Amino acid sequence: QVQLVESGGGLVQPGGSLRLSCAASGFTFSTYAMYWYRQAPGKERELVAAIASAGGNTNYADSVKGRFTISRDNAKNTVYLQMNSLKPEDTAVYYCRVVVTSSYWGRGTQVTVSS
């Protein structure tokens, strides 16, 4: 079965960096686009970044452009989200997602940006 497991979240000061990972299994990872979403308290879940199956095409929410980088390692079945220049408004639970006939989500990893 499809499984997505996020890791790498934590508490970081404003201006700091974190690297999130999402380990995937149960499907042919290299043939599917992958997505990072986030959900802040009291807000709807929003798309943060997306990456095509081969990794060549990426897209970002305007709020993270220039600060976040999505990447993937198809040999390791893992997608990453490098987050730099973090702001308090980046505080959220971050989820990865894949659509393989159905939509699958991981359980999320908490990112808290606070001094």
N, C-alpha and C positions, 0 to 999 in steps of 0.2 A: 504494500500500500504506500501511497505517497506520504512522505514525512518531510517536514521542514523544521529545522531546529536553529533558532537564532541564539547568538551569544555576543559578548563584547560590550554590553551596556554597562552603565555605572554612573557615578557622580563625578562631574568635572566642572572646573571653574569656567566662567565666561572667557572666551578666547582660546580655550583648550581644544584638544582633539580626541576623538575616539574612532576606533575601527570596528564596525559590526561585521559579523560573519553569519551566513545562513548555510548550513549543511543540508543538502538535499539527498533523498533516496526514494526508491520505488518507481522511478520513471527515467527515461533517457534524457538526462539533464541537458546534454549538449544541443538538443533539438528544440528547446523551449525558451522563450523570453522569460525573464525574471523581473520581479518588481519589489521595491521597498515602499512601504506605507508607514504612516505614523498616526497616532491618535493621542491628542492631548486631553486632559481632563475637561469634560463638558463640551468637547468639540467632536465633529465628525472625523472619521478616518479619512486621511488624504494621501494621495499618491505623492511620493517624494522623488523617486527615480525609477527608471526602467532601462533594461539592457536587452538587446537582441540576442538570439541564441548563439551567434558566433562572436558576440561582444563588440562588433564594429559600430553599432548604432546605440546611442544612449540619449535619454531625455530626462529633464529635471524640472521640478517645480520652480517657479520664479524665485521663491523665497530661499532656495538653497543653491541656486546657480552660482558657480564660482567658489563655493565653499565645500560642497559635497562631491564625491566622485564614486560612481558605481563601477564595479568591475567583476569579473568572473574568472574562475579557473575550472575549465571543463574537465580537466584531468582529476581534479579533487571534488567535483560536484559541489562546488561552493561559490556563492555570490557574496560580494563584500560591499560595504558602504563606508568609505573613508569620510569622516566628518571633521572639518577644520573650522577654525574661527567660530566655535560654537557660541550660541546666544541663549539667554534664558528662554526665549520663545521656541527653541528647539526641544525643550523638555516634552517628552511624550514616550509612549510605548511604541517601539518600532517593530514592524512585522514584515516578513517576506511572504511573497505570494507567487503561485504559479497556476496557470490554467491548463489543466490536462483533462480534456473533456469537461471536467468540473473545476471549480475554483478551490484551491487549497491554500491554507494559511498556517503559518507557524504560531506558536504561543506568544511570541513577542519577547522583547528585551527592553527593560526600562532604561531610558536615558534622562538624567537629571542634570541640568546646567544651572549651577547656583554658586554664589560666593559664600 
